[in-house]
Amino acid sequence: MRNFQKKLTQTRQNISGGLRCFQMNVSDNREVLLEGSRGVIEYNENSVKINTGKYIVAFSGRGLKLSCMNEYNLTISGFITSIEYIM
């Protein structure tokens, strides 16, 4: 079982290292599901910056929070006023 988990982890690392894209689903201006995250750079109630590999995606607004997060995906909720792509 350990060997399987180790191989699965290595496969995920190889896949994530090769992926250079992300997908974002925006629900009104209240929630964003971002798939393909490589990490959170900045997080407070007015600003969230996410590394996606090729870009940094910056969200501005009020009452922002990471309501769900795993290794590659995250959900930002709150009142989103802007989304900016930073190279």
PyMOL Python script that loads the backbone (N, CA, C, O; Angstrom):
from pymol import cmd

cmd.read_pdbstr("""\
ATOM      1  N   MET A   1       0.819  -1.197   0.000  1.00  0.00           N
ATOM      2  CA  MET A   1       0.000   0.000   0.000  1.00  0.00           C
ATOM      3  C   MET A   1       0.868   1.268   0.000  1.00  0.00           C
ATOM      4  O   MET A   1       0.542   2.248  -0.669  1.00  0.00           O
ATOM      5  N   ARG A   2       1.968   1.238   0.752  1.00  0.00           N
ATOM      6  CA  ARG A   2       2.852   2.403   0.794  1.00  0.00           C
ATOM      7  C   ARG A   2       3.463   2.705  -0.555  1.00  0.00           C
ATOM      8  O   ARG A   2       3.581   3.867  -0.942  1.00  0.00           O
ATOM      9  N   ASN A   3       3.856   1.660  -1.278  1.00  0.00           N
ATOM     10  CA  ASN A   3       4.441   1.864  -2.607  1.00  0.00           C
ATOM     11  C   ASN A   3       3.441   2.518  -3.543  1.00  0.00           C
ATOM     12  O   ASN A   3       3.803   3.383  -4.340  1.00  0.00           O
ATOM     13  N   PHE A   4       2.169   2.102  -3.446  1.00  0.00           N
ATOM     14  CA  PHE A   4       1.128   2.696  -4.280  1.00  0.00           C
ATOM     15  C   PHE A   4       0.971   4.180  -3.959  1.00  0.00           C
ATOM     16  O   PHE A   4       0.886   5.006  -4.868  1.00  0.00           O
ATOM     17  N   GLN A   5       0.932   4.519  -2.680  1.00  0.00           N
ATOM     18  CA  GLN A   5       0.790   5.924  -2.275  1.00  0.00           C
ATOM     19  C   GLN A   5       1.990   6.747  -2.726  1.00  0.00           C
ATOM     20  O   GLN A   5       1.831   7.895  -3.143  1.00  0.00           O
ATOM     21  N   LYS A   6       3.186   6.177  -2.647  1.00  0.00           N
ATOM     22  CA  LYS A   6       4.386   6.875  -3.079  1.00  0.00           C
ATOM     23  C   LYS A   6       4.344   7.127  -4.592  1.00  0.00           C
ATOM     24  O   LYS A   6       4.677   8.220  -5.050  1.00  0.00           O
ATOM     25  N   LYS A   7       3.932   6.106  -5.368  1.00  0.00           N
ATOM     26  CA  LYS A   7       3.833   6.272  -6.822  1.00  0.00           C
ATOM     27  C   LYS A   7       2.768   7.298  -7.186  1.00  0.00           C
ATOM     28  O   LYS A   7       2.955   8.091  -8.108  1.00  0.00           O
ATOM     29  N   LEU A   8       1.649   7.283  -6.460  1.00  0.00           N
ATOM     30  CA  LEU A   8       0.576   8.244  -6.697  1.00  0.00           C
ATOM     31  C   LEU A   8       1.074   9.663  -6.438  1.00  0.00           C
ATOM     32  O   LEU A   8       0.784  10.568  -7.220  1.00  0.00           O
ATOM     33  N   THR A   9       1.808   9.867  -5.369  1.00  0.00           N
ATOM     34  CA  THR A   9       2.367  11.179  -5.049  1.00  0.00           C
ATOM     35  C   THR A   9       3.342  11.628  -6.131  1.00  0.00           C
ATOM     36  O   THR A   9       3.307  12.786  -6.549  1.00  0.00           O
ATOM     37  N   GLN A  10       4.209  10.731  -6.590  1.00  0.00           N
ATOM     38  CA  GLN A  10       5.161  11.070  -7.644  1.00  0.00           C
ATOM     39  C   GLN A  10       4.441  11.416  -8.942  1.00  0.00           C
ATOM     40  O   GLN A  10       4.835  12.348  -9.644  1.00  0.00           O
ATOM     41  N   THR A  11       3.381  10.665  -9.263  1.00  0.00           N
ATOM     42  CA  THR A  11       2.604  10.939 -10.476  1.00  0.00           C
ATOM     43  C   THR A  11       1.952  12.308 -10.388  1.00  0.00           C
ATOM     44  O   THR A  11       1.978  13.068 -11.356  1.00  0.00           O
ATOM     45  N   ARG A  12       1.368  12.634  -9.244  1.00  0.00           N
ATOM     46  CA  ARG A  12       0.757  13.950  -9.056  1.00  0.00           C
ATOM     47  C   ARG A  12       1.782  15.061  -9.221  1.00  0.00           C
ATOM     48  O   ARG A  12       1.495  16.090  -9.834  1.00  0.00           O
ATOM     49  N   GLN A  13       2.978  14.856  -8.674  1.00  0.00           N
ATOM     50  CA  GLN A  13       4.023  15.871  -8.795  1.00  0.00           C
ATOM     51  C   GLN A  13       4.436  16.032 -10.251  1.00  0.00           C
ATOM     52  O   GLN A  13       4.643  17.156 -10.708  1.00  0.00           O
ATOM     53  N   ASN A  14       4.559  14.936 -10.985  1.00  0.00           N
ATOM     54  CA  ASN A  14       4.926  15.016 -12.402  1.00  0.00           C
ATOM     55  C   ASN A  14       3.839  15.705 -13.209  1.00  0.00           C
ATOM     56  O   ASN A  14       4.131  16.531 -14.073  1.00  0.00           O
ATOM     57  N   ILE A  15       2.590  15.368 -12.929  1.00  0.00           N
ATOM     58  CA  ILE A  15       1.477  15.991 -13.641  1.00  0.00           C
ATOM     59  C   ILE A  15       1.420  17.474 -13.317  1.00  0.00           C
ATOM     60  O   ILE A  15       1.324  18.298 -14.226  1.00  0.00           O
ATOM     61  N   SER A  16       1.477  17.827 -12.044  1.00  0.00           N
ATOM     62  CA  SER A  16       1.374  19.239 -11.678  1.00  0.00           C
ATOM     63  C   SER A  16       2.567  20.027 -12.192  1.00  0.00           C
ATOM     64  O   SER A  16       2.434  21.207 -12.515  1.00  0.00           O
ATOM     65  N   GLY A  17       3.723  19.396 -12.273  1.00  0.00           N
ATOM     66  CA  GLY A  17       4.883  20.085 -12.817  1.00  0.00           C
ATOM     67  C   GLY A  17       4.739  20.344 -14.307  1.00  0.00           C
ATOM     68  O   GLY A  17       5.289  21.317 -14.823  1.00  0.00           O
ATOM     69  N   GLY A  18       4.005  19.483 -15.005  1.00  0.00           N
ATOM     70  CA  GLY A  18       3.831  19.637 -16.433  1.00  0.00           C
ATOM     71  C   GLY A  18       2.650  20.519 -16.808  1.00  0.00           C
ATOM     72  O   GLY A  18       2.605  21.045 -17.920  1.00  0.00           O
ATOM     73  N   LEU A  19       1.709  20.688 -15.916  1.00  0.00           N
ATOM     74  CA  LEU A  19       0.543  21.506 -16.239  1.00  0.00           C
ATOM     75  C   LEU A  19       0.908  22.984 -16.194  1.00  0.00           C
ATOM     76  O   LEU A  19       1.553  23.444 -15.251  1.00  0.00           O
ATOM     77  N   ARG A  20       0.500  23.710 -17.198  1.00  0.00           N
ATOM     78  CA  ARG A  20       0.788  25.129 -17.233  1.00  0.00           C
ATOM     79  C   ARG A  20      -0.491  25.929 -17.404  1.00  0.00           C
ATOM     80  O   ARG A  20      -0.442  27.091 -17.807  1.00  0.00           O
ATOM     81  N   CYS A  21      -1.624  25.332 -17.107  1.00  0.00           N
ATOM     82  CA  CYS A  21      -2.879  26.040 -17.279  1.00  0.00           C
ATOM     83  C   CYS A  21      -3.715  25.909 -16.010  1.00  0.00           C
ATOM     84  O   CYS A  21      -3.446  25.077 -15.144  1.00  0.00           O
ATOM     85  N   PHE A  22      -4.709  26.733 -15.932  1.00  0.00           N
ATOM     86  CA  PHE A  22      -5.639  26.664 -14.824  1.00  0.00           C
ATOM     87  C   PHE A  22      -7.020  26.981 -15.369  1.00  0.00           C
ATOM     88  O   PHE A  22      -7.168  27.519 -16.466  1.00  0.00           O
ATOM     89  N   GLN A  23      -8.020  26.637 -14.585  1.00  0.00           N
ATOM     90  CA  GLN A  23      -9.394  26.932 -14.966  1.00  0.00           C
ATOM     91  C   GLN A  23     -10.066  27.654 -13.817  1.00  0.00           C
ATOM     92  O   GLN A  23      -9.860  27.323 -12.649  1.00  0.00           O
ATOM     93  N   MET A  24     -10.873  28.648 -14.162  1.00  0.00           N
ATOM     94  CA  MET A  24     -11.537  29.445 -13.146  1.00  0.00           C
ATOM     95  C   MET A  24     -13.026  29.523 -13.468  1.00  0.00           C
ATOM     96  O   MET A  24     -13.412  29.875 -14.583  1.00  0.00           O
ATOM     97  N   ASN A  25     -13.851  29.195 -12.491  1.00  0.00           N
ATOM     98  CA  ASN A  25     -15.302  29.312 -12.627  1.00  0.00           C
ATOM     99  C   ASN A  25     -15.775  30.401 -11.675  1.00  0.00           C
ATOM    100  O   ASN A  25     -15.588  30.301 -10.463  1.00  0.00           O
ATOM    101  N   VAL A  26     -16.388  31.437 -12.229  1.00  0.00           N
ATOM    102  CA  VAL A  26     -16.845  32.573 -11.428  1.00  0.00           C
ATOM    103  C   VAL A  26     -18.366  32.516 -11.307  1.00  0.00           C
ATOM    104  O   VAL A  26     -19.072  32.447 -12.313  1.00  0.00           O
ATOM    105  N   SER A  27     -18.860  32.546 -10.088  1.00  0.00           N
ATOM    106  CA  SER A  27     -20.299  32.575  -9.827  1.00  0.00           C
ATOM    107  C   SER A  27     -20.669  33.967  -9.345  1.00  0.00           C
ATOM    108  O   SER A  27     -20.427  34.336  -8.196  1.00  0.00           O
ATOM    109  N   ASP A  28     -21.273  34.740 -10.268  1.00  0.00           N
ATOM    110  CA  ASP A  28     -21.620  36.128  -9.984  1.00  0.00           C
ATOM    111  C   ASP A  28     -20.349  36.829  -9.508  1.00  0.00           C
ATOM    112  O   ASP A  28     -19.281  36.595 -10.075  1.00  0.00           O
ATOM    113  N   ASN A  29     -20.429  37.658  -8.513  1.00  0.00           N
ATOM    114  CA  ASN A  29     -19.216  38.257  -7.945  1.00  0.00           C
ATOM    115  C   ASN A  29     -19.044  37.807  -6.499  1.00  0.00           C
ATOM    116  O   ASN A  29     -18.446  38.514  -5.688  1.00  0.00           O
ATOM    117  N   ARG A  30     -19.571  36.630  -6.185  1.00  0.00           N
ATOM    118  CA  ARG A  30     -19.558  36.126  -4.811  1.00  0.00           C
ATOM    119  C   ARG A  30     -18.653  34.928  -4.572  1.00  0.00           C
ATOM    120  O   ARG A  30     -18.280  34.650  -3.432  1.00  0.00           O
ATOM    121  N   GLU A  31     -18.293  34.210  -5.650  1.00  0.00           N
ATOM    122  CA  GLU A  31     -17.506  32.995  -5.448  1.00  0.00           C
ATOM    123  C   GLU A  31     -16.715  32.648  -6.701  1.00  0.00           C
ATOM    124  O   GLU A  31     -17.198  32.817  -7.821  1.00  0.00           O
ATOM    125  N   VAL A  32     -15.487  32.158  -6.499  1.00  0.00           N
ATOM    126  CA  VAL A  32     -14.626  31.709  -7.597  1.00  0.00           C
ATOM    127  C   VAL A  32     -14.048  30.352  -7.219  1.00  0.00           C
ATOM    128  O   VAL A  32     -13.511  30.172  -6.126  1.00  0.00           O
ATOM    129  N   LEU A  33     -14.167  29.401  -8.141  1.00  0.00           N
ATOM    130  CA  LEU A  33     -13.496  28.112  -8.001  1.00  0.00           C
ATOM    131  C   LEU A  33     -12.314  28.137  -8.952  1.00  0.00           C
ATOM    132  O   LEU A  33     -12.499  28.275 -10.161  1.00  0.00           O
ATOM    133  N   LEU A  34     -11.107  28.005  -8.430  1.00  0.00           N
ATOM    134  CA  LEU A  34      -9.896  28.023  -9.242  1.00  0.00           C
ATOM    135  C   LEU A  34      -9.260  26.643  -9.175  1.00  0.00           C
ATOM    136  O   LEU A  34      -8.890  26.168  -8.101  1.00  0.00           O
ATOM    137  N   GLU A  35      -9.136  26.007 -10.332  1.00  0.00           N
ATOM    138  CA  GLU A  35      -8.508  24.689 -10.434  1.00  0.00           C
ATOM    139  C   GLU A  35      -7.139  24.859 -11.071  1.00  0.00           C
ATOM    140  O   GLU A  35      -7.005  25.533 -12.092  1.00  0.00           O
ATOM    141  N   GLY A  36      -6.136  24.258 -10.480  1.00  0.00           N
ATOM    142  CA  GLY A  36      -4.781  24.365 -11.015  1.00  0.00           C
ATOM    143  C   GLY A  36      -3.909  25.305 -10.204  1.00  0.00           C
ATOM    144  O   GLY A  36      -2.914  25.824 -10.710  1.00  0.00           O
ATOM    145  N   SER A  37      -4.270  25.526  -8.963  1.00  0.00           N
ATOM    146  CA  SER A  37      -3.490  26.403  -8.089  1.00  0.00           C
ATOM    147  C   SER A  37      -2.153  25.762  -7.745  1.00  0.00           C
ATOM    148  O   SER A  37      -2.049  24.547  -7.576  1.00  0.00           O
ATOM    149  N   ARG A  38      -1.143  26.603  -7.646  1.00  0.00           N
ATOM    150  CA  ARG A  38       0.175  26.136  -7.186  1.00  0.00           C
ATOM    151  C   ARG A  38       0.552  26.760  -5.856  1.00  0.00           C
ATOM    152  O   ARG A  38       1.676  26.590  -5.382  1.00  0.00           O
ATOM    153  N   GLY A  39      -0.378  27.480  -5.254  1.00  0.00           N
ATOM    154  CA  GLY A  39      -0.113  28.029  -3.932  1.00  0.00           C
ATOM    155  C   GLY A  39      -0.676  29.419  -3.743  1.00  0.00           C
ATOM    156  O   GLY A  39      -0.900  30.165  -4.697  1.00  0.00           O
ATOM    157  N   VAL A  40      -0.897  29.742  -2.483  1.00  0.00           N
ATOM    158  CA  VAL A  40      -1.412  31.053  -2.106  1.00  0.00           C
ATOM    159  C   VAL A  40      -0.228  31.957  -1.787  1.00  0.00           C
ATOM    160  O   VAL A  40       0.624  31.612  -0.968  1.00  0.00           O
ATOM    161  N   ILE A  41      -0.180  33.112  -2.437  1.00  0.00           N
ATOM    162  CA  ILE A  41       0.912  34.068  -2.229  1.00  0.00           C
ATOM    163  C   ILE A  41       0.537  35.091  -1.174  1.00  0.00           C
ATOM    164  O   ILE A  41       1.346  35.427  -0.310  1.00  0.00           O
ATOM    165  N   GLU A  42      -0.689  35.585  -1.245  1.00  0.00           N
ATOM    166  CA  GLU A  42      -1.166  36.594  -0.299  1.00  0.00           C
ATOM    167  C   GLU A  42      -2.615  36.296   0.020  1.00  0.00           C
ATOM    168  O   GLU A  42      -3.388  35.895  -0.850  1.00  0.00           O
ATOM    169  N   TYR A  43      -2.977  36.498   1.286  1.00  0.00           N
ATOM    170  CA  TYR A  43      -4.363  36.238   1.674  1.00  0.00           C
ATOM    171  C   TYR A  43      -4.750  37.144   2.842  1.00  0.00           C
ATOM    172  O   TYR A  43      -4.168  37.063   3.924  1.00  0.00           O
ATOM    173  N   ASN A  44      -5.736  38.003   2.608  1.00  0.00           N
ATOM    174  CA  ASN A  44      -6.372  38.762   3.679  1.00  0.00           C
ATOM    175  C   ASN A  44      -7.802  39.051   3.245  1.00  0.00           C
ATOM    176  O   ASN A  44      -8.209  38.612   2.170  1.00  0.00           O
ATOM    177  N   GLU A  45      -8.568  39.767   4.040  1.00  0.00           N
ATOM    178  CA  GLU A  45      -9.989  39.943   3.729  1.00  0.00           C
ATOM    179  C   GLU A  45     -10.257  40.845   2.524  1.00  0.00           C
ATOM    180  O   GLU A  45     -11.385  40.893   2.033  1.00  0.00           O
ATOM    181  N   ASN A  46      -9.235  41.563   2.039  1.00  0.00           N
ATOM    182  CA  ASN A  46      -9.404  42.451   0.891  1.00  0.00           C
ATOM    183  C   ASN A  46      -8.651  42.019  -0.359  1.00  0.00           C
ATOM    184  O   ASN A  46      -8.886  42.562  -1.439  1.00  0.00           O
ATOM    185  N   SER A  47      -7.760  41.061  -0.229  1.00  0.00           N
ATOM    186  CA  SER A  47      -6.918  40.669  -1.358  1.00  0.00           C
ATOM    187  C   SER A  47      -6.485  39.211  -1.232  1.00  0.00           C
ATOM    188  O   SER A  47      -6.111  38.748  -0.154  1.00  0.00           O
ATOM    189  N   VAL A  48      -6.545  38.494  -2.361  1.00  0.00           N
ATOM    190  CA  VAL A  48      -6.036  37.126  -2.428  1.00  0.00           C
ATOM    191  C   VAL A  48      -5.222  37.021  -3.710  1.00  0.00           C
ATOM    192  O   VAL A  48      -5.701  37.387  -4.783  1.00  0.00           O
ATOM    193  N   LYS A  49      -3.983  36.519  -3.604  1.00  0.00           N
ATOM    194  CA  LYS A  49      -3.132  36.302  -4.770  1.00  0.00           C
ATOM    195  C   LYS A  49      -2.754  34.831  -4.826  1.00  0.00           C
ATOM    196  O   LYS A  49      -2.278  34.247  -3.852  1.00  0.00           O
ATOM    197  N   ILE A  50      -2.987  34.242  -6.019  1.00  0.00           N
ATOM    198  CA  ILE A  50      -2.774  32.816  -6.213  1.00  0.00           C
ATOM    199  C   ILE A  50      -1.758  32.597  -7.325  1.00  0.00           C
ATOM    200  O   ILE A  50      -1.856  33.208  -8.389  1.00  0.00           O
ATOM    201  N   ASN A  51      -0.785  31.731  -7.082  1.00  0.00           N
ATOM    202  CA  ASN A  51       0.180  31.335  -8.099  1.00  0.00           C
ATOM    203  C   ASN A  51      -0.448  30.223  -8.932  1.00  0.00           C
ATOM    204  O   ASN A  51      -0.891  29.214  -8.383  1.00  0.00           O
ATOM    205  N   THR A  52      -0.491  30.397 -10.253  1.00  0.00           N
ATOM    206  CA  THR A  52      -1.014  29.354 -11.142  1.00  0.00           C
ATOM    207  C   THR A  52       0.079  28.812 -12.051  1.00  0.00           C
ATOM    208  O   THR A  52      -0.214  28.066 -12.985  1.00  0.00           O
ATOM    209  N   GLY A  53       1.315  29.167 -11.799  1.00  0.00           N
ATOM    210  CA  GLY A  53       2.429  28.723 -12.632  1.00  0.00           C
ATOM    211  C   GLY A  53       2.808  29.784 -13.639  1.00  0.00           C
ATOM    212  O   GLY A  53       3.869  30.398 -13.528  1.00  0.00           O
ATOM    213  N   LYS A  54       1.961  30.003 -14.611  1.00  0.00           N
ATOM    214  CA  LYS A  54       2.248  30.990 -15.643  1.00  0.00           C
ATOM    215  C   LYS A  54       1.896  32.405 -15.185  1.00  0.00           C
ATOM    216  O   LYS A  54       2.582  33.365 -15.536  1.00  0.00           O
ATOM    217  N   TYR A  55       0.840  32.527 -14.411  1.00  0.00           N
ATOM    218  CA  TYR A  55       0.352  33.826 -13.933  1.00  0.00           C
ATOM    219  C   TYR A  55       0.196  33.816 -12.421  1.00  0.00           C
ATOM    220  O   TYR A  55       0.159  32.768 -11.777  1.00  0.00           O
ATOM    221  N   ILE A  56       0.107  35.016 -11.885  1.00  0.00           N
ATOM    222  CA  ILE A  56      -0.418  35.215 -10.546  1.00  0.00           C
ATOM    223  C   ILE A  56      -1.781  35.844 -10.762  1.00  0.00           C
ATOM    224  O   ILE A  56      -1.901  36.848 -11.465  1.00  0.00           O
ATOM    225  N   VAL A  57      -2.806  35.260 -10.162  1.00  0.00           N
ATOM    226  CA  VAL A  57      -4.150  35.799 -10.289  1.00  0.00           C
ATOM    227  C   VAL A  57      -4.476  36.500  -8.973  1.00  0.00           C
ATOM    228  O   VAL A  57      -4.452  35.891  -7.903  1.00  0.00           O
ATOM    229  N   ALA A  58      -4.781  37.800  -9.077  1.00  0.00           N
ATOM    230  CA  ALA A  58      -5.056  38.619  -7.894  1.00  0.00           C
ATOM    231  C   ALA A  58      -6.547  38.951  -7.841  1.00  0.00           C
ATOM    232  O   ALA A  58      -7.121  39.439  -8.814  1.00  0.00           O
ATOM    233  N   PHE A  59      -7.156  38.684  -6.705  1.00  0.00           N
ATOM    234  CA  PHE A  59      -8.567  38.991  -6.466  1.00  0.00           C
ATOM    235  C   PHE A  59      -8.637  40.102  -5.432  1.00  0.00           C
ATOM    236  O   PHE A  59      -7.954  40.047  -4.410  1.00  0.00           O
ATOM    237  N   SER A  60      -9.460  41.109  -5.695  1.00  0.00           N
ATOM    238  CA  SER A  60      -9.691  42.189  -4.741  1.00  0.00           C
ATOM    239  C   SER A  60     -11.163  42.204  -4.386  1.00  0.00           C
ATOM    240  O   SER A  60     -12.009  41.792  -5.180  1.00  0.00           O
ATOM    241  N   GLY A  61     -11.465  42.683  -3.188  1.00  0.00           N
ATOM    242  CA  GLY A  61     -12.856  42.758  -2.771  1.00  0.00           C
ATOM    243  C   GLY A  61     -12.989  43.004  -1.285  1.00  0.00           C
ATOM    244  O   GLY A  61     -12.089  43.546  -0.643  1.00  0.00           O
ATOM    245  N   ARG A  62     -14.134  42.595  -0.748  1.00  0.00           N
ATOM    246  CA  ARG A  62     -14.417  42.764   0.683  1.00  0.00           C
ATOM    247  C   ARG A  62     -14.852  41.423   1.263  1.00  0.00           C
ATOM    248  O   ARG A  62     -15.597  40.670   0.635  1.00  0.00           O
ATOM    249  N   GLY A  63     -14.381  41.144   2.458  1.00  0.00           N
ATOM    250  CA  GLY A  63     -14.764  39.918   3.141  1.00  0.00           C
ATOM    251  C   GLY A  63     -14.338  38.654   2.424  1.00  0.00           C
ATOM    252  O   GLY A  63     -15.036  37.641   2.482  1.00  0.00           O
ATOM    253  N   LEU A  64     -13.190  38.700   1.741  1.00  0.00           N
ATOM    254  CA  LEU A  64     -12.717  37.536   0.996  1.00  0.00           C
ATOM    255  C   LEU A  64     -12.193  36.470   1.951  1.00  0.00           C
ATOM    256  O   LEU A  64     -11.527  36.767   2.943  1.00  0.00           O
ATOM    257  N   LYS A  65     -12.512  35.224   1.622  1.00  0.00           N
ATOM    258  CA  LYS A  65     -11.980  34.119   2.418  1.00  0.00           C
ATOM    259  C   LYS A  65     -11.828  32.889   1.540  1.00  0.00           C
ATOM    260  O   LYS A  65     -12.569  32.692   0.577  1.00  0.00           O
ATOM    261  N   LEU A  66     -10.855  32.071   1.894  1.00  0.00           N
ATOM    262  CA  LEU A  66     -10.671  30.786   1.225  1.00  0.00           C
ATOM    263  C   LEU A  66     -11.602  29.813   1.923  1.00  0.00           C
ATOM    264  O   LEU A  66     -11.309  29.337   3.020  1.00  0.00           O
ATOM    265  N   SER A  67     -12.724  29.521   1.282  1.00  0.00           N
ATOM    266  CA  SER A  67     -13.724  28.696   1.944  1.00  0.00           C
ATOM    267  C   SER A  67     -13.487  27.210   1.736  1.00  0.00           C
ATOM    268  O   SER A  67     -14.052  26.388   2.458  1.00  0.00           O
ATOM    269  N   CYS A  68     -12.662  26.854   0.762  1.00  0.00           N
ATOM    270  CA  CYS A  68     -12.348  25.449   0.507  1.00  0.00           C
ATOM    271  C   CYS A  68     -11.004  25.410  -0.218  1.00  0.00           C
ATOM    272  O   CYS A  68     -10.775  26.183  -1.148  1.00  0.00           O
ATOM    273  N   MET A  69     -10.118  24.509   0.207  1.00  0.00           N
ATOM    274  CA  MET A  69      -8.809  24.461  -0.428  1.00  0.00           C
ATOM    275  C   MET A  69      -8.234  23.059  -0.286  1.00  0.00           C
ATOM    276  O   MET A  69      -8.284  22.463   0.790  1.00  0.00           O
ATOM    277  N   ASN A  70      -7.682  22.533  -1.392  1.00  0.00           N
ATOM    278  CA  ASN A  70      -6.918  21.299  -1.332  1.00  0.00           C
ATOM    279  C   ASN A  70      -5.616  21.512  -2.100  1.00  0.00           C
ATOM    280  O   ASN A  70      -5.219  22.654  -2.334  1.00  0.00           O
ATOM    281  N   GLU A  71      -4.955  20.441  -2.491  1.00  0.00           N
ATOM    282  CA  GLU A  71      -3.627  20.550  -3.099  1.00  0.00           C
ATOM    283  C   GLU A  71      -3.605  21.365  -4.391  1.00  0.00           C
ATOM    284  O   GLU A  71      -2.634  22.079  -4.642  1.00  0.00           O
ATOM    285  N   TYR A  72      -4.656  21.276  -5.220  1.00  0.00           N
ATOM    286  CA  TYR A  72      -4.645  21.934  -6.521  1.00  0.00           C
ATOM    287  C   TYR A  72      -5.801  22.899  -6.762  1.00  0.00           C
ATOM    288  O   TYR A  72      -5.751  23.693  -7.701  1.00  0.00           O
ATOM    289  N   ASN A  73      -6.832  22.846  -5.939  1.00  0.00           N
ATOM    290  CA  ASN A  73      -8.038  23.639  -6.165  1.00  0.00           C
ATOM    291  C   ASN A  73      -8.365  24.471  -4.941  1.00  0.00           C
ATOM    292  O   ASN A  73      -8.034  24.101  -3.814  1.00  0.00           O
ATOM    293  N   LEU A  74      -9.019  25.600  -5.176  1.00  0.00           N
ATOM    294  CA  LEU A  74      -9.460  26.406  -4.049  1.00  0.00           C
ATOM    295  C   LEU A  74     -10.682  27.217  -4.436  1.00  0.00           C
ATOM    296  O   LEU A  74     -10.927  27.490  -5.611  1.00  0.00           O
ATOM    297  N   THR A  75     -11.442  27.595  -3.420  1.00  0.00           N
ATOM    298  CA  THR A  75     -12.635  28.407  -3.616  1.00  0.00           C
ATOM    299  C   THR A  75     -12.478  29.681  -2.797  1.00  0.00           C
ATOM    300  O   THR A  75     -12.184  29.640  -1.602  1.00  0.00           O
ATOM    301  N   ILE A  76     -12.678  30.803  -3.460  1.00  0.00           N
ATOM    302  CA  ILE A  76     -12.636  32.109  -2.811  1.00  0.00           C
ATOM    303  C   ILE A  76     -14.067  32.623  -2.765  1.00  0.00           C
ATOM    304  O   ILE A  76     -14.756  32.654  -3.784  1.00  0.00           O
ATOM    305  N   SER A  77     -14.510  33.025  -1.585  1.00  0.00           N
ATOM    306  CA  SER A  77     -15.854  33.581  -1.467  1.00  0.00           C
ATOM    307  C   SER A  77     -15.766  34.956  -0.819  1.00  0.00           C
ATOM    308  O   SER A  77     -14.777  35.293  -0.168  1.00  0.00           O
ATOM    309  N   GLY A  78     -16.810  35.733  -1.007  1.00  0.00           N
ATOM    310  CA  GLY A  78     -16.870  37.102  -0.507  1.00  0.00           C
ATOM    311  C   GLY A  78     -17.428  37.993  -1.604  1.00  0.00           C
ATOM    312  O   GLY A  78     -18.057  37.507  -2.544  1.00  0.00           O
ATOM    313  N   PHE A  79     -17.201  39.283  -1.488  1.00  0.00           N
ATOM    314  CA  PHE A  79     -17.655  40.244  -2.493  1.00  0.00           C
ATOM    315  C   PHE A  79     -16.457  40.606  -3.355  1.00  0.00           C
ATOM    316  O   PHE A  79     -15.612  41.397  -2.939  1.00  0.00           O
ATOM    317  N   ILE A  80     -16.374  40.032  -4.561  1.00  0.00           N
ATOM    318  CA  ILE A  80     -15.223  40.196  -5.447  1.00  0.00           C
ATOM    319  C   ILE A  80     -15.453  41.406  -6.350  1.00  0.00           C
ATOM    320  O   ILE A  80     -16.446  41.473  -7.075  1.00  0.00           O
ATOM    321  N   THR A  81     -14.516  42.367  -6.294  1.00  0.00           N
ATOM    322  CA  THR A  81     -14.654  43.579  -7.110  1.00  0.00           C
ATOM    323  C   THR A  81     -13.745  43.578  -8.334  1.00  0.00           C
ATOM    324  O   THR A  81     -14.029  44.270  -9.312  1.00  0.00           O
ATOM    325  N   SER A  82     -12.645  42.802  -8.294  1.00  0.00           N
ATOM    326  CA  SER A  82     -11.777  42.744  -9.475  1.00  0.00           C
ATOM    327  C   SER A  82     -10.949  41.470  -9.474  1.00  0.00           C
ATOM    328  O   SER A  82     -10.642  40.891  -8.432  1.00  0.00           O
ATOM    329  N   ILE A  83     -10.596  41.054 -10.708  1.00  0.00           N
ATOM    330  CA  ILE A  83      -9.697  39.921 -10.924  1.00  0.00           C
ATOM    331  C   ILE A  83      -8.621  40.412 -11.880  1.00  0.00           C
ATOM    332  O   ILE A  83      -8.918  40.952 -12.946  1.00  0.00           O
ATOM    333  N   GLU A  84      -7.363  40.218 -11.483  1.00  0.00           N
ATOM    334  CA  GLU A  84      -6.242  40.729 -12.282  1.00  0.00           C
ATOM    335  C   GLU A  84      -5.243  39.596 -12.533  1.00  0.00           C
ATOM    336  O   GLU A  84      -4.945  38.804 -11.639  1.00  0.00           O
ATOM    337  N   TYR A  85      -4.734  39.535 -13.762  1.00  0.00           N
ATOM    338  CA  TYR A  85      -3.694  38.574 -14.124  1.00  0.00           C
ATOM    339  C   TYR A  85      -2.350  39.295 -14.125  1.00  0.00           C
ATOM    340  O   TYR A  85      -2.183  40.316 -14.792  1.00  0.00           O
ATOM    341  N   ILE A  86      -1.398  38.756 -13.371  1.00  0.00           N
ATOM    342  CA  ILE A  86      -0.069  39.372 -13.269  1.00  0.00           C
ATOM    343  C   ILE A  86       0.935  38.377 -13.832  1.00  0.00           C
ATOM    344  O   ILE A  86       0.946  37.206 -13.450  1.00  0.00           O
ATOM    345  N   MET A  87       1.785  38.857 -14.753  1.00  0.00           N
ATOM    346  CA  MET A  87       2.780  37.963 -15.356  1.00  0.00           C
ATOM    347  C   MET A  87       4.067  38.005 -14.573  1.00  0.00           C
ATOM    348  O   MET A  87       5.026  37.319 -14.925  1.00  0.00           O
TER     349      MET A  87
END
""", "prot")
cmd.dss("prot")
cmd.show_as("cartoon", "prot")
cmd.util.cbc("prot")
cmd.orient("prot")
